[in-house]
Amino acid sequence: MSVDYKTAPEILQAGSQHMSDRAALRDSPCGERSMRSTVDAFNAIYGTEMTEAQGWQFMVLLKVVRSSQGELCLDDYEDEAAYAALAGEAAQKC
């Protein structure tokens, strides 16, 4: 599979665009911010104390693992950049 070369800034811009696209799809004033509810549900089910920032960091790790398997898929890196930014946003709330 041939992939068009993207520079680091282009990968970051694509990650940002993914967040904007998802915000439009989810129709939330702050954009798609489902991690808080997700970790709250996970914590209730499993009796853990995962934070919202840790939830986003989990997603970063998921993308790191995916990017290490199979063919190159730039979406993994674009999402990883977006999730890292969301983790940073969430960490400031703690």
FIKERO-65057 format. One record per residue: residue in three letters; x, y negated, z of N, C-alpha, C in turn. Coordinates in Angstrom, 3 decimals, always signed. Each point is the difference from the previous one (the first is absolute). Layout:
N
- r,n_px,n_py,n_pz,ca_px,ca_py,ca_pz,c_px,c_py,c_pz
- ALA,X,Y,Z,X,Y,Z,X,Y,Z
...
This chain:
94
- r,n_px,n_py,n_pz,ca_px,ca_py,ca_pz,c_px,c_py,c_pz
- MET,+0.841,+1.178,+0.000,-0.841,-1.178,+0.000,+0.881,-1.233,+0.000
- SER,-0.250,-0.895,-0.911,+0.762,-1.234,-0.083,-0.720,-1.090,+0.790
- VAL,+0.752,-0.705,+0.814,-0.554,-1.077,+0.802,+0.669,-1.300,-0.420
- ASP,-0.801,-1.045,-0.208,+0.575,-1.300,-0.311,+0.768,-0.490,+1.212
- TYR,+1.191,-0.516,-0.222,+0.846,-0.490,+1.083,-0.642,-1.212,+0.664
- LYS,-0.032,+0.011,+1.333,-0.475,-1.146,+0.768,+1.099,-0.420,+0.956
- THR,+0.174,-1.301,+0.131,+0.959,-0.530,+0.973,-0.632,+0.042,+1.388
- ALA,+0.826,-0.187,+1.030,-0.505,-0.016,+1.376,-1.113,-1.042,+0.192
- PRO,+0.177,-1.236,-0.491,-1.094,-0.963,+0.153,-1.288,+0.444,-0.708
- GLU,+0.142,+0.666,-1.136,-1.194,+0.487,-0.715,-0.698,+1.099,+0.794
- ILE,+0.764,+0.852,+0.666,-0.596,+1.048,+0.834,-0.750,-0.644,+1.175
- LEU,+0.608,-1.012,+0.613,-0.669,-0.711,+1.089,-1.271,-0.689,-0.489
- GLN,+0.081,-0.624,-1.164,-1.180,-0.663,-0.558,-1.106,+1.002,-0.305
- ALA,+0.377,+1.169,-0.485,-0.994,+1.037,-0.286,-0.653,+0.472,+1.296
- GLY,+0.794,+0.168,+1.065,-0.564,+0.377,+1.299,-0.971,-1.047,+0.494
- SER,+0.353,-1.254,-0.168,-0.888,-1.096,+0.384,-1.282,+0.013,-0.826
- GLN,+0.138,+0.289,-1.291,-1.171,+0.065,-0.871,-0.915,+1.152,+0.404
- HIS,+0.592,+1.128,+0.402,-0.815,+1.126,+0.486,-0.833,-0.430,+1.201
- MET,+0.620,-0.753,+0.920,-0.751,-0.467,+1.171,-1.136,-0.927,-0.420
- SER,+0.264,-0.898,-0.943,-1.044,-0.906,-0.482,-1.126,+0.767,-0.675
- ASP,+0.364,+0.987,-0.809,-1.017,+0.811,-0.682,-0.873,+0.742,+1.009
- ARG,+0.632,+0.574,+1.019,-0.749,+0.745,+1.013,-0.878,-0.935,+0.817
- ALA,+0.472,-1.209,+0.245,-0.812,-0.976,+0.724,-1.269,-0.307,-0.789
- ALA,+0.139,-0.140,-1.313,-1.166,-0.280,-0.846,-0.973,+1.180,+0.012
- LEU,+0.541,+1.211,-0.013,-0.850,+1.194,+0.014,-0.728,+0.172,+1.325
- ARG,+0.671,-0.357,+1.089,-0.567,+0.204,+1.334,-0.856,-1.168,+0.452
- ASP,+0.129,-1.137,-0.694,-0.807,-1.183,+0.258,+0.048,-0.418,+1.467
- SER,+1.185,-0.049,+0.562,+0.187,-0.443,+1.374,+0.696,-1.348,-0.018
- PRO,-0.417,-0.951,+0.849,+0.611,-1.331,-0.014,+1.523,+0.015,+0.197
- CYS,+0.496,+0.940,+0.789,+1.443,+0.081,+0.262,+0.677,+1.010,-0.903
- GLY,-0.701,+0.533,-0.951,+0.551,+1.057,-0.837,-0.234,+1.354,+0.639
- GLU,+0.546,+1.012,-0.602,-0.190,+1.361,+0.479,+0.871,+0.206,+1.234
- ARG,-0.623,+0.076,+1.164,+0.722,+0.187,+1.264,-0.694,+1.107,+0.800
- SER,+0.090,+1.210,-0.510,-0.690,+1.130,+0.623,+0.845,+0.748,+1.021
- MET,+1.273,-0.357,+0.130,+0.886,+0.779,+0.861,-0.406,-0.078,+1.460
- ARG,-0.417,-1.163,+0.490,-0.402,-0.126,+1.404,-1.106,+1.003,+0.318
- SER,-1.023,+0.061,-0.817,-1.098,+0.950,+0.219,+0.476,+1.440,-0.140
- THR,+0.919,+0.222,-0.930,+0.522,+1.352,-0.214,+0.768,+0.489,+1.216
- VAL,+0.899,-0.820,+0.537,+0.763,+0.455,+1.167,-0.884,+0.083,+1.240
- ASP,-0.998,-0.862,+0.106,-0.933,+0.109,+1.126,-0.718,+1.350,-0.040
- ALA,-0.449,+0.406,-1.180,-0.679,+1.297,-0.146,+0.970,+1.149,+0.279
- PHE,+1.211,-0.081,-0.541,+1.009,+1.036,+0.222,+0.304,+0.127,+1.488
- ASN,+0.195,-1.125,+0.664,+0.296,+0.012,+1.431,-1.151,+0.598,+0.811
- ALA,-1.228,-0.311,-0.383,-1.158,+0.555,+0.708,-0.089,+1.509,-0.173
- ILE,+0.287,+0.475,-1.188,-0.091,+1.440,-0.275,+1.125,+0.765,+0.676
- TYR,+1.226,-0.527,-0.068,+1.174,+0.751,+0.444,+0.579,-0.468,+1.336
- GLY,-0.584,-1.018,+0.605,+0.485,-0.473,+1.290,+1.385,-0.612,-0.060
- THR,+0.334,-0.591,-1.137,+1.314,-0.632,-0.182,-0.123,-1.507,+0.181
- GLU,+1.110,-0.695,-0.142,+0.016,-1.454,+0.152,+0.741,-0.661,-1.157
- MET,-0.257,+0.478,-1.202,+0.627,-0.583,-1.189,-0.476,-1.446,-0.150
- THR,+0.921,-0.873,-0.376,-0.360,-1.395,-0.259,-0.321,-0.186,-1.482
- GLU,-0.574,-1.128,-0.310,-0.274,-0.318,-1.398,+1.292,-0.064,-0.805
- ALA,+1.030,-0.624,+0.578,+1.289,-0.082,-0.698,+0.561,+1.396,-0.249
- GLN,-0.119,+0.893,+0.971,+0.472,+1.370,-0.182,-0.793,+0.722,-1.079
- GLY,-1.282,-0.305,-0.115,-0.805,+0.589,-1.065,+0.530,-0.382,-1.370
- TRP,+0.328,-1.297,-0.161,+0.570,-0.440,-1.281,+1.374,+0.611,-0.218
- GLN,+0.803,+0.123,+1.064,+1.320,+0.616,-0.128,-0.127,+1.474,-0.398
- PHE,-1.037,+0.663,+0.498,-0.285,+1.374,-0.409,-0.229,+0.054,-1.506
- MET,-0.753,-0.972,-0.513,-0.271,-0.037,-1.432,+1.274,-0.279,-0.799
- VAL,+0.899,-0.826,+0.549,+1.298,-0.223,-0.651,+0.733,+1.325,-0.121
- LEU,+0.034,+0.769,+1.101,+0.684,+1.296,-0.027,-0.647,+0.957,-0.995
- LEU,-1.323,-0.030,-0.088,-0.694,+0.833,-0.988,+0.499,-0.326,-1.404
- LYS,+0.120,-1.283,-0.295,+0.453,-0.408,-1.323,+1.471,+0.341,-0.216
- VAL,+0.826,-0.076,+1.056,+1.404,+0.391,-0.118,+0.090,+1.476,-0.374
- VAL,-0.782,+0.827,+0.675,+0.010,+1.436,-0.293,-0.507,+0.251,-1.421
- ARG,-1.107,-0.631,-0.367,-0.526,+0.194,-1.361,+1.008,-0.416,-1.061
- SER,+0.708,-1.098,+0.260,+0.943,-0.493,-1.003,+1.213,+0.910,-0.142
- SER,+0.201,+0.883,+0.964,+1.144,+0.918,-0.074,-0.356,+1.315,-0.676
- GLN,-1.260,+0.137,-0.421,-0.459,+1.241,-0.610,-0.511,-0.257,-1.409
- GLY,+0.286,+0.909,-0.890,-0.531,-0.092,-1.357,+0.619,-1.121,-0.806
- GLU,-0.742,-0.395,-1.024,+0.478,-1.043,-0.906,-0.138,-1.376,+0.621
- LEU,+0.775,-0.934,-0.515,-0.058,-1.384,+0.453,-1.392,-0.572,-0.214
- CYS,-0.533,-0.576,+1.046,-1.285,-0.698,-0.082,+0.172,-1.325,+0.734
- LEU,+0.119,-1.106,-0.736,+0.259,-1.295,+0.616,-1.095,-0.427,+0.965
- ASP,-1.197,+0.526,-0.169,-1.096,-0.307,+0.918,+0.378,+0.355,+1.436
- ASP,+0.781,+1.071,+0.191,+0.441,+0.364,+1.350,+0.791,-1.146,+0.626
- TYR,+0.885,-0.599,-0.762,+0.836,-1.087,+0.503,-0.794,-1.290,+0.170
- GLU,-0.928,-0.243,-0.912,-0.851,-1.182,+0.106,-0.862,+0.075,+1.258
- ASP,-0.617,+1.173,+0.227,-0.808,+0.179,+1.206,+0.863,-0.053,+1.260
- GLU,+1.190,+0.579,-0.075,+0.915,-0.031,+1.151,+0.309,-1.440,+0.400
- ALA,+0.263,-0.856,-0.980,+0.276,-1.414,+0.279,-1.221,-0.674,+0.626
- ALA,-1.169,+0.294,-0.529,-1.228,-0.588,+0.538,-0.255,+0.482,+1.428
- TYR,+0.174,+1.291,+0.247,-0.217,+0.539,+1.348,+1.002,-0.574,+0.996
- ALA,+1.245,-0.212,-0.424,+1.011,-0.595,+0.876,-0.432,-1.424,+0.378
- ALA,-0.529,-0.742,-0.959,-0.473,-1.356,+0.277,-1.182,+0.033,+0.966
- LEU,-0.917,+0.936,-0.201,-1.144,+0.128,+0.900,+0.438,+0.418,+1.406
- ALA,+1.032,+0.830,+0.096,+0.545,+0.379,+1.310,+0.567,-1.231,+0.695
- GLY,+0.710,-0.830,-0.732,+0.547,-1.221,+0.571,-1.097,-0.945,+0.467
- GLU,-1.060,-0.104,-0.780,-1.139,-0.824,+0.380,-0.626,+0.526,+1.298
- ALA,-0.212,+1.319,+0.055,-0.614,+0.608,+1.175,+0.891,-0.094,+1.241
- ALA,+1.318,+0.120,-0.199,+0.924,-0.053,+1.136,-0.052,-1.352,+0.706
- GLN,-0.323,-1.040,-0.739,-0.087,-1.328,+0.600,-1.197,-0.149,+0.924
- LYS,-0.978,+0.871,-0.134,-1.214,-0.047,+0.825,+0.228,+0.617,+1.380
- CYS,+1.036,+0.826,+0.126,+0.240,+0.743,+1.253,+0.409,-0.909,+1.131
